[in-house]
Amino acid sequence: MSKNKYRALVVRGDSEQGFTRAVEELFLTDLPPGDVLIRVHFSSLNYKDALSATGNRGVTRKYPHTPGVDAAGVVEDSNAHQFNVGEEVICMGFDLGMNTDGGFAEFVRVPAEWVLRKPDGITLYETMQLGTAGFTAAQCVDRLLELGVTPDKGHILVTGATGGVGSIAVALLSKAGFEIAGVTGKESEHVFLQQLGCTTILNRKQATARPGVALLRERWTGVVDTVGGEILASAIKATRYDGVVTCCGNAASGDLPLTVYPFILRGVSLVGIDSASCPIARREAIWQRLSGPWKLDMLEEVSTCITLEQVSPMIDEMLQARTRGRIVIDLRPDK
């Protein structure tokens, strides 16, 4: 292939005719303007990517488009003084993969403000075993600890526990010494969750209260919720006095059917977690933890590595809730 060309997964189509996905050969001049050209070595598949790849206008407004909110690789060219050719870097969130062509490609070109130098103690591959999902999970755990949630105060509930965010959250919480209850609709994954550190496993019915109940028996000192809807509402209702609930996803629903009683009678805190617009200083702090004291030794157990050609069918699997853990995409030039 010419050095001026690269491969990318391109989504084409519209709402009326439908959308198609295919790996295409593009020119570097097709990339958007930016300060840093990155030769992508690894990316990862997140739920937001799957939505973008199926024409969700709430994620991506214009097509054709290359999804991929994550990219890790080496600086190929730079107009920014803070990044040199050959440096290993991470680019996640901001507008990458949403309305700016993203990491499901051998190259990305982005503003310097979106780029983070890879910290020592972690490889490019490991950064994408975590990716946005792992980064989000770490933010949830960080906020729980910051707001005074400690292992001696009781159990933590993790919803969507077999997903990318959920599985990393369970592993991080287990490493920190917490007792964890995981929610999943997949009976076949109970052993997997126990291996990650769950001591209790609930199905979706067990994690959902009957409608109209304002409060439930106090069970959770903290919550990491990835799904929203009735399950999040039920988790809040069952959170202990002065407990903390972190919310980072809407895989089940964006609605929250709830009264104010958990907040005004039990002092429950509901904390929203955003990774797309998270400031660089906070990103650096979280990645320093993930590459240092919070580094996980079980990432191989929660991740699957695929090629660019395998991304499209894996998107269908994800949308049908048939994936678990993290999906890494290998885009290295020698592969």
Contacts in CASP RR format, 6 or more apart in sequence:
PFRMAT RR
TARGET T0000
AUTHOR 0000-0000-0000
METHOD contacts of the structure
MODEL  1
MSKNKYRALVVRGDSEQGFTRAVEELFLTDLPPGDVLIRVHFSSLNYKDA
LSATGNRGVTRKYPHTPGVDAAGVVEDSNAHQFNVGEEVICMGFDLGMNT
DGGFAEFVRVPAEWVLRKPDGITLYETMQLGTAGFTAAQCVDRLLELGVT
PDKGHILVTGATGGVGSIAVALLSKAGFEIAGVTGKESEHVFLQQLGCTT
ILNRKQATARPGVALLRERWTGVVDTVGGEILASAIKATRYDGVVTCCGN
AASGDLPLTVYPFILRGVSLVGIDSASCPIARREAIWQRLSGPWKLDMLE
EVSTCITLEQVSPMIDEMLQARTRGRIVIDLRPDK
1 7 0 8 1.000
1 25 0 8 1.000
4 27 0 8 1.000
4 28 0 8 1.000
4 29 0 8 1.000
5 25 0 8 1.000
5 26 0 8 1.000
5 27 0 8 1.000
5 28 0 8 1.000
6 25 0 8 1.000
6 26 0 8 1.000
6 27 0 8 1.000
6 28 0 8 1.000
6 105 0 8 1.000
6 106 0 8 1.000
6 107 0 8 1.000
7 23 0 8 1.000
7 24 0 8 1.000
7 25 0 8 1.000
7 26 0 8 1.000
7 105 0 8 1.000
7 106 0 8 1.000
7 308 0 8 1.000
8 23 0 8 1.000
8 24 0 8 1.000
8 26 0 8 1.000
8 66 0 8 1.000
8 101 0 8 1.000
8 104 0 8 1.000
8 105 0 8 1.000
8 106 0 8 1.000
8 308 0 8 1.000
9 21 0 8 1.000
9 22 0 8 1.000
9 23 0 8 1.000
9 24 0 8 1.000
9 53 0 8 1.000
9 66 0 8 1.000
9 67 0 8 1.000
9 104 0 8 1.000
9 105 0 8 1.000
9 308 0 8 1.000
9 311 0 8 1.000
9 312 0 8 1.000
10 21 0 8 1.000
10 22 0 8 1.000
10 23 0 8 1.000
10 24 0 8 1.000
10 26 0 8 1.000
10 64 0 8 1.000
10 65 0 8 1.000
10 66 0 8 1.000
11 19 0 8 1.000
11 20 0 8 1.000
11 21 0 8 1.000
11 52 0 8 1.000
11 53 0 8 1.000
11 55 0 8 1.000
11 60 0 8 1.000
11 63 0 8 1.000
11 64 0 8 1.000
11 65 0 8 1.000
11 66 0 8 1.000
11 67 0 8 1.000
12 19 0 8 1.000
12 20 0 8 1.000
12 21 0 8 1.000
12 22 0 8 1.000
12 63 0 8 1.000
12 64 0 8 1.000
13 19 0 8 1.000
13 20 0 8 1.000
13 55 0 8 1.000
13 63 0 8 1.000
13 64 0 8 1.000
14 63 0 8 1.000
15 55 0 8 1.000
15 57 0 8 1.000
19 53 0 8 1.000
19 54 0 8 1.000
19 55 0 8 1.000
19 63 0 8 1.000
21 53 0 8 1.000
21 312 0 8 1.000
21 315 0 8 1.000
22 312 0 8 1.000
23 308 0 8 1.000
23 309 0 8 1.000
26 105 0 8 1.000
28 37 0 8 1.000
28 107 0 8 1.000
30 101 0 8 1.000
31 37 0 8 1.000
31 101 0 8 1.000
31 107 0 8 1.000
31 108 0 8 1.000
31 109 0 8 1.000
32 100 0 8 1.000
32 101 0 8 1.000
32 109 0 8 1.000
33 109 0 8 1.000
34 79 0 8 1.000
34 109 0 8 1.000
34 110 0 8 1.000
34 111 0 8 1.000
34 112 0 8 1.000
35 78 0 8 1.000
35 79 0 8 1.000
35 80 0 8 1.000
35 83 0 8 1.000
35 110 0 8 1.000
35 111 0 8 1.000
35 112 0 8 1.000
36 75 0 8 1.000
36 77 0 8 1.000
36 78 0 8 1.000
36 79 0 8 1.000
36 80 0 8 1.000
36 83 0 8 1.000
36 89 0 8 1.000
36 109 0 8 1.000
36 110 0 8 1.000
36 111 0 8 1.000
36 112 0 8 1.000
36 115 0 8 1.000
37 75 0 8 1.000
37 76 0 8 1.000
37 77 0 8 1.000
37 78 0 8 1.000
37 107 0 8 1.000
37 108 0 8 1.000
37 109 0 8 1.000
38 71 0 8 1.000
38 73 0 8 1.000
38 74 0 8 1.000
38 75 0 8 1.000
38 76 0 8 1.000
38 89 0 8 1.000
38 91 0 8 1.000
38 107 0 8 1.000
38 108 0 8 1.000
38 109 0 8 1.000
38 110 0 8 1.000
38 115 0 8 1.000
39 73 0 8 1.000
39 74 0 8 1.000
39 75 0 8 1.000
39 76 0 8 1.000
39 106 0 8 1.000
39 107 0 8 1.000
39 333 0 8 1.000
40 71 0 8 1.000
40 72 0 8 1.000
40 73 0 8 1.000
40 103 0 8 1.000
40 105 0 8 1.000
40 106 0 8 1.000
40 107 0 8 1.000
40 108 0 8 1.000
40 331 0 8 1.000
41 72 0 8 1.000
41 73 0 8 1.000
41 74 0 8 1.000
41 124 0 8 1.000
41 125 0 8 1.000
41 330 0 8 1.000
41 331 0 8 1.000
41 332 0 8 1.000
41 333 0 8 1.000
42 71 0 8 1.000
42 72 0 8 1.000
42 73 0 8 1.000
42 124 0 8 1.000
42 125 0 8 1.000
42 127 0 8 1.000
42 128 0 8 1.000
42 328 0 8 1.000
42 329 0 8 1.000
42 330 0 8 1.000
42 331 0 8 1.000
42 332 0 8 1.000
43 68 0 8 1.000
43 70 0 8 1.000
43 71 0 8 1.000
43 72 0 8 1.000
43 102 0 8 1.000
43 103 0 8 1.000
43 104 0 8 1.000
43 128 0 8 1.000
43 328 0 8 1.000
43 329 0 8 1.000
43 331 0 8 1.000
44 70 0 8 1.000
44 128 0 8 1.000
44 129 0 8 1.000
44 131 0 8 1.000
44 132 0 8 1.000
44 133 0 8 1.000
44 326 0 8 1.000
44 327 0 8 1.000
44 328 0 8 1.000
44 329 0 8 1.000
45 68 0 8 1.000
45 306 0 8 1.000
45 311 0 8 1.000
45 314 0 8 1.000
45 315 0 8 1.000
45 318 0 8 1.000
45 327 0 8 1.000
45 329 0 8 1.000
46 68 0 8 1.000
46 69 0 8 1.000
46 70 0 8 1.000
46 131 0 8 1.000
46 132 0 8 1.000
46 133 0 8 1.000
46 164 0 8 1.000
47 251 0 8 1.000
47 318 0 8 1.000
48 59 0 8 1.000
48 69 0 8 1.000
48 98 0 8 1.000
48 132 0 8 1.000
49 67 0 8 1.000
49 68 0 8 1.000
49 69 0 8 1.000
49 97 0 8 1.000
49 104 0 8 1.000
49 315 0 8 1.000
50 315 0 8 1.000
50 318 0 8 1.000
50 319 0 8 1.000
51 58 0 8 1.000
51 59 0 8 1.000
52 59 0 8 1.000
52 60 0 8 1.000
52 65 0 8 1.000
52 67 0 8 1.000
52 68 0 8 1.000
52 97 0 8 1.000
52 98 0 8 1.000
53 67 0 8 1.000
53 312 0 8 1.000
53 315 0 8 1.000
54 315 0 8 1.000
54 319 0 8 1.000
55 63 0 8 1.000
59 98 0 8 1.000
60 67 0 8 1.000
60 97 0 8 1.000
60 98 0 8 1.000
60 99 0 8 1.000
61 99 0 8 1.000
62 99 0 8 1.000
65 97 0 8 1.000
65 99 0 8 1.000
65 101 0 8 1.000
66 97 0 8 1.000
66 101 0 8 1.000
66 102 0 8 1.000
66 103 0 8 1.000
66 104 0 8 1.000
66 105 0 8 1.000
67 97 0 8 1.000
67 102 0 8 1.000
67 103 0 8 1.000
67 104 0 8 1.000
68 96 0 8 1.000
68 97 0 8 1.000
68 102 0 8 1.000
68 103 0 8 1.000
68 104 0 8 1.000
69 92 0 8 1.000
69 93 0 8 1.000
69 96 0 8 1.000
69 97 0 8 1.000
69 98 0 8 1.000
69 102 0 8 1.000
69 103 0 8 1.000
69 132 0 8 1.000
69 276 0 8 1.000
70 91 0 8 1.000
70 92 0 8 1.000
70 93 0 8 1.000
70 96 0 8 1.000
70 103 0 8 1.000
70 128 0 8 1.000
70 131 0 8 1.000
70 132 0 8 1.000
71 90 0 8 1.000
71 91 0 8 1.000
71 92 0 8 1.000
71 96 0 8 1.000
71 102 0 8 1.000
71 103 0 8 1.000
71 108 0 8 1.000
72 88 0 8 1.000
72 89 0 8 1.000
72 90 0 8 1.000
72 91 0 8 1.000
72 118 0 8 1.000
72 124 0 8 1.000
72 125 0 8 1.000
72 127 0 8 1.000
72 128 0 8 1.000
73 88 0 8 1.000
73 89 0 8 1.000
73 90 0 8 1.000
73 124 0 8 1.000
74 86 0 8 1.000
74 87 0 8 1.000
74 88 0 8 1.000
74 89 0 8 1.000
75 83 0 8 1.000
75 84 0 8 1.000
75 85 0 8 1.000
75 86 0 8 1.000
75 87 0 8 1.000
75 89 0 8 1.000
76 85 0 8 1.000
76 86 0 8 1.000
76 107 0 8 1.000
77 85 0 8 1.000
78 84 0 8 1.000
78 85 0 8 1.000
78 112 0 8 1.000
79 112 0 8 1.000
80 112 0 8 1.000
80 115 0 8 1.000
82 112 0 8 1.000
83 89 0 8 1.000
83 112 0 8 1.000
83 115 0 8 1.000
83 117 0 8 1.000
87 117 0 8 1.000
87 118 0 8 1.000
88 117 0 8 1.000
88 118 0 8 1.000
88 124 0 8 1.000
89 115 0 8 1.000
89 116 0 8 1.000
89 117 0 8 1.000
89 118 0 8 1.000
90 115 0 8 1.000
90 116 0 8 1.000
90 117 0 8 1.000
90 118 0 8 1.000
90 124 0 8 1.000
90 127 0 8 1.000
90 287 0 8 1.000
91 108 0 8 1.000
91 110 0 8 1.000
91 114 0 8 1.000
91 115 0 8 1.000
91 116 0 8 1.000
92 116 0 8 1.000
92 131 0 8 1.000
92 132 0 8 1.000
92 135 0 8 1.000
92 275 0 8 1.000
92 283 0 8 1.000
93 114 0 8 1.000
93 132 0 8 1.000
93 275 0 8 1.000
93 276 0 8 1.000
93 277 0 8 1.000
94 100 0 8 1.000
94 110 0 8 1.000
94 111 0 8 1.000
94 113 0 8 1.000
94 114 0 8 1.000
94 276 0 8 1.000
94 277 0 8 1.000
95 114 0 8 1.000
96 102 0 8 1.000
96 103 0 8 1.000
96 108 0 8 1.000
96 110 0 8 1.000
96 114 0 8 1.000
97 103 0 8 1.000
98 276 0 8 1.000
100 110 0 8 1.000
101 108 0 8 1.000
102 108 0 8 1.000
103 329 0 8 1.000
103 331 0 8 1.000
104 308 0 8 1.000
104 311 0 8 1.000
104 329 0 8 1.000
105 331 0 8 1.000
106 331 0 8 1.000
106 333 0 8 1.000
113 280 0 8 1.000
116 280 0 8 1.000
116 283 0 8 1.000
116 284 0 8 1.000
116 287 0 8 1.000
118 124 0 8 1.000
118 127 0 8 1.000
119 284 0 8 1.000
119 287 0 8 1.000
119 288 0 8 1.000
119 291 0 8 1.000
120 291 0 8 1.000
121 291 0 8 1.000
121 292 0 8 1.000
121 295 0 8 1.000
122 287 0 8 1.000
122 290 0 8 1.000
122 291 0 8 1.000
122 292 0 8 1.000
122 295 0 8 1.000
125 328 0 8 1.000
126 299 0 8 1.000
127 287 0 8 1.000
128 326 0 8 1.000
128 328 0 8 1.000
128 329 0 8 1.000
129 299 0 8 1.000
129 300 0 8 1.000
129 302 0 8 1.000
129 303 0 8 1.000
129 326 0 8 1.000
129 328 0 8 1.000
130 138 0 8 1.000
130 168 0 8 1.000
130 290 0 8 1.000
130 299 0 8 1.000
130 326 0 8 1.000
131 326 0 8 1.000
132 275 0 8 1.000
133 163 0 8 1.000
133 164 0 8 1.000
133 165 0 8 1.000
133 166 0 8 1.000
133 168 0 8 1.000
133 325 0 8 1.000
133 326 0 8 1.000
134 164 0 8 1.000
134 165 0 8 1.000
134 168 0 8 1.000
134 169 0 8 1.000
134 290 0 8 1.000
134 326 0 8 1.000
135 275 0 8 1.000
135 283 0 8 1.000
135 286 0 8 1.000
135 287 0 8 1.000
135 290 0 8 1.000
136 165 0 8 1.000
136 248 0 8 1.000
136 273 0 8 1.000
136 275 0 8 1.000
137 164 0 8 1.000
137 165 0 8 1.000
137 166 0 8 1.000
137 168 0 8 1.000
137 169 0 8 1.000
137 172 0 8 1.000
137 224 0 8 1.000
138 168 0 8 1.000
138 172 0 8 1.000
138 286 0 8 1.000
138 289 0 8 1.000
138 290 0 8 1.000
138 294 0 8 1.000
139 246 0 8 1.000
139 248 0 8 1.000
139 273 0 8 1.000
139 275 0 8 1.000
139 278 0 8 1.000
139 282 0 8 1.000
139 286 0 8 1.000
140 165 0 8 1.000
140 169 0 8 1.000
140 224 0 8 1.000
140 246 0 8 1.000
140 248 0 8 1.000
140 273 0 8 1.000
141 169 0 8 1.000
141 172 0 8 1.000
141 173 0 8 1.000
141 176 0 8 1.000
141 224 0 8 1.000
141 294 0 8 1.000
142 286 0 8 1.000
142 289 0 8 1.000
143 244 0 8 1.000
143 246 0 8 1.000
143 271 0 8 1.000
143 273 0 8 1.000
144 156 0 8 1.000
144 222 0 8 1.000
144 224 0 8 1.000
144 244 0 8 1.000
144 246 0 8 1.000
145 176 0 8 1.000
147 243 0 8 1.000
147 244 0 8 1.000
147 269 0 8 1.000
147 271 0 8 1.000
148 244 0 8 1.000
149 156 0 8 1.000
149 221 0 8 1.000
149 222 0 8 1.000
149 243 0 8 1.000
149 244 0 8 1.000
151 176 0 8 1.000
151 177 0 8 1.000
151 178 0 8 1.000
151 179 0 8 1.000
153 221 0 8 1.000
153 240 0 8 1.000
154 178 0 8 1.000
154 179 0 8 1.000
154 220 0 8 1.000
154 221 0 8 1.000
154 240 0 8 1.000
155 178 0 8 1.000
155 179 0 8 1.000
155 180 0 8 1.000
155 181 0 8 1.000
155 199 0 8 1.000
155 200 0 8 1.000
155 219 0 8 1.000
155 220 0 8 1.000
155 221 0 8 1.000
155 222 0 8 1.000
156 173 0 8 1.000
156 178 0 8 1.000
156 179 0 8 1.000
156 180 0 8 1.000
156 181 0 8 1.000
156 220 0 8 1.000
156 221 0 8 1.000
156 222 0 8 1.000
156 223 0 8 1.000
156 224 0 8 1.000
157 180 0 8 1.000
157 181 0 8 1.000
157 182 0 8 1.000
157 183 0 8 1.000
157 207 0 8 1.000
157 219 0 8 1.000
157 220 0 8 1.000
157 222 0 8 1.000
157 223 0 8 1.000
157 224 0 8 1.000
157 225 0 8 1.000
157 235 0 8 1.000
157 238 0 8 1.000
158 166 0 8 1.000
158 169 0 8 1.000
158 170 0 8 1.000
158 173 0 8 1.000
158 180 0 8 1.000
158 181 0 8 1.000
158 182 0 8 1.000
158 183 0 8 1.000
158 198 0 8 1.000
158 223 0 8 1.000
158 224 0 8 1.000
158 226 0 8 1.000
159 166 0 8 1.000
159 182 0 8 1.000
159 183 0 8 1.000
159 207 0 8 1.000
159 223 0 8 1.000
159 224 0 8 1.000
159 225 0 8 1.000
159 226 0 8 1.000
159 227 0 8 1.000
159 228 0 8 1.000
159 231 0 8 1.000
159 232 0 8 1.000
159 235 0 8 1.000
160 166 0 8 1.000
160 182 0 8 1.000
160 183 0 8 1.000
160 184 0 8 1.000
160 226 0 8 1.000
160 227 0 8 1.000
160 251 0 8 1.000
161 167 0 8 1.000
161 169 0 8 1.000
161 170 0 8 1.000
161 182 0 8 1.000
161 183 0 8 1.000
161 184 0 8 1.000
161 193 0 8 1.000
161 196 0 8 1.000
161 198 0 8 1.000
161 201 0 8 1.000
162 184 0 8 1.000
162 186 0 8 1.000
162 189 0 8 1.000
162 192 0 8 1.000
162 193 0 8 1.000
162 324 0 8 1.000
162 325 0 8 1.000
163 226 0 8 1.000
163 323 0 8 1.000
163 324 0 8 1.000
163 325 0 8 1.000
164 302 0 8 1.000
164 324 0 8 1.000
164 325 0 8 1.000
164 326 0 8 1.000
165 224 0 8 1.000
165 226 0 8 1.000
165 248 0 8 1.000
165 249 0 8 1.000
166 224 0 8 1.000
166 226 0 8 1.000
166 325 0 8 1.000
167 196 0 8 1.000
167 302 0 8 1.000
167 324 0 8 1.000
167 325 0 8 1.000
167 326 0 8 1.000
168 296 0 8 1.000
168 302 0 8 1.000
168 325 0 8 1.000
168 326 0 8 1.000
169 224 0 8 1.000
169 226 0 8 1.000
170 180 0 8 1.000
170 182 0 8 1.000
170 193 0 8 1.000
170 196 0 8 1.000
170 197 0 8 1.000
170 198 0 8 1.000
171 196 0 8 1.000
171 197 0 8 1.000
171 296 0 8 1.000
171 298 0 8 1.000
171 302 0 8 1.000
172 294 0 8 1.000
172 296 0 8 1.000
173 180 0 8 1.000
173 224 0 8 1.000
174 180 0 8 1.000
174 196 0 8 1.000
174 197 0 8 1.000
174 198 0 8 1.000
175 294 0 8 1.000
175 296 0 8 1.000
179 199 0 8 1.000
179 200 0 8 1.000
180 197 0 8 1.000
180 198 0 8 1.000
180 199 0 8 1.000
180 200 0 8 1.000
181 198 0 8 1.000
181 199 0 8 1.000
181 200 0 8 1.000
181 201 0 8 1.000
181 202 0 8 1.000
181 219 0 8 1.000
181 220 0 8 1.000
182 193 0 8 1.000
182 198 0 8 1.000
182 200 0 8 1.000
182 201 0 8 1.000
182 202 0 8 1.000
183 201 0 8 1.000
183 202 0 8 1.000
183 203 0 8 1.000
183 204 0 8 1.000
183 206 0 8 1.000
183 207 0 8 1.000
183 227 0 8 1.000
183 231 0 8 1.000
184 190 0 8 1.000
184 193 0 8 1.000
184 201 0 8 1.000
184 202 0 8 1.000
184 203 0 8 1.000
184 204 0 8 1.000
185 203 0 8 1.000
185 204 0 8 1.000
186 321 0 8 1.000
186 324 0 8 1.000
187 203 0 8 1.000
189 324 0 8 1.000
190 201 0 8 1.000
192 324 0 8 1.000
193 201 0 8 1.000
194 201 0 8 1.000
195 298 0 8 1.000
195 301 0 8 1.000
196 298 0 8 1.000
196 301 0 8 1.000
196 302 0 8 1.000
204 231 0 8 1.000
207 231 0 8 1.000
207 234 0 8 1.000
207 235 0 8 1.000
208 230 0 8 1.000
208 231 0 8 1.000
208 234 0 8 1.000
209 216 0 8 1.000
209 230 0 8 1.000
209 233 0 8 1.000
209 234 0 8 1.000
209 237 0 8 1.000
209 238 0 8 1.000
211 257 0 8 1.000
213 237 0 8 1.000
214 237 0 8 1.000
214 259 0 8 1.000
214 261 0 8 1.000
215 237 0 8 1.000
215 261 0 8 1.000
215 262 0 8 1.000
215 265 0 8 1.000
215 266 0 8 1.000
216 234 0 8 1.000
216 237 0 8 1.000
216 238 0 8 1.000
217 238 0 8 1.000
218 238 0 8 1.000
218 239 0 8 1.000
218 240 0 8 1.000
218 241 0 8 1.000
218 266 0 8 1.000
219 238 0 8 1.000
219 239 0 8 1.000
219 240 0 8 1.000
220 235 0 8 1.000
220 238 0 8 1.000
220 239 0 8 1.000
220 240 0 8 1.000
220 243 0 8 1.000
221 239 0 8 1.000
221 240 0 8 1.000
221 243 0 8 1.000
221 244 0 8 1.000
222 239 0 8 1.000
222 240 0 8 1.000
222 243 0 8 1.000
222 244 0 8 1.000
222 245 0 8 1.000
222 246 0 8 1.000
223 232 0 8 1.000
223 235 0 8 1.000
223 236 0 8 1.000
223 239 0 8 1.000
223 244 0 8 1.000
223 245 0 8 1.000
223 246 0 8 1.000
224 246 0 8 1.000
224 248 0 8 1.000
225 231 0 8 1.000
225 232 0 8 1.000
225 235 0 8 1.000
225 245 0 8 1.000
225 246 0 8 1.000
225 247 0 8 1.000
225 248 0 8 1.000
225 249 0 8 1.000
226 248 0 8 1.000
226 249 0 8 1.000
226 251 0 8 1.000
227 249 0 8 1.000
227 250 0 8 1.000
227 251 0 8 1.000
227 252 0 8 1.000
227 253 0 8 1.000
228 247 0 8 1.000
228 249 0 8 1.000
228 250 0 8 1.000
228 251 0 8 1.000
228 252 0 8 1.000
228 253 0 8 1.000
228 254 0 8 1.000
228 255 0 8 1.000
228 256 0 8 1.000
229 250 0 8 1.000
229 252 0 8 1.000
229 253 0 8 1.000
229 254 0 8 1.000
229 255 0 8 1.000
229 256 0 8 1.000
229 257 0 8 1.000
230 252 0 8 1.000
230 253 0 8 1.000
230 257 0 8 1.000
231 252 0 8 1.000
232 245 0 8 1.000
232 247 0 8 1.000
232 256 0 8 1.000
233 256 0 8 1.000
233 257 0 8 1.000
233 258 0 8 1.000
235 245 0 8 1.000
236 245 0 8 1.000
236 258 0 8 1.000
236 262 0 8 1.000
236 268 0 8 1.000
236 270 0 8 1.000
237 258 0 8 1.000
237 262 0 8 1.000
239 245 0 8 1.000
239 262 0 8 1.000
239 266 0 8 1.000
239 268 0 8 1.000
240 266 0 8 1.000
241 266 0 8 1.000
241 267 0 8 1.000
241 268 0 8 1.000
242 266 0 8 1.000
242 267 0 8 1.000
242 268 0 8 1.000
242 269 0 8 1.000
243 266 0 8 1.000
243 267 0 8 1.000
243 268 0 8 1.000
243 269 0 8 1.000
244 268 0 8 1.000
244 269 0 8 1.000
244 271 0 8 1.000
245 268 0 8 1.000
245 269 0 8 1.000
245 270 0 8 1.000
245 271 0 8 1.000
246 271 0 8 1.000
246 272 0 8 1.000
246 273 0 8 1.000
247 270 0 8 1.000
247 271 0 8 1.000
247 272 0 8 1.000
247 273 0 8 1.000
248 272 0 8 1.000
248 273 0 8 1.000
248 274 0 8 1.000
248 275 0 8 1.000
262 268 0 8 1.000
263 270 0 8 1.000
290 296 0 8 1.000
299 326 0 8 1.000
302 324 0 8 1.000
302 325 0 8 1.000
302 326 0 8 1.000
303 325 0 8 1.000
303 326 0 8 1.000
303 327 0 8 1.000
303 328 0 8 1.000
304 323 0 8 1.000
304 325 0 8 1.000
304 326 0 8 1.000
304 327 0 8 1.000
304 328 0 8 1.000
305 328 0 8 1.000
305 329 0 8 1.000
305 330 0 8 1.000
306 314 0 8 1.000
306 327 0 8 1.000
306 328 0 8 1.000
306 329 0 8 1.000
306 330 0 8 1.000
307 329 0 8 1.000
307 330 0 8 1.000
307 335 0 8 1.000
308 329 0 8 1.000
308 331 0 8 1.000
311 329 0 8 1.000
314 323 0 8 1.000
314 327 0 8 1.000
317 323 0 8 1.000
318 327 0 8 1.000
END
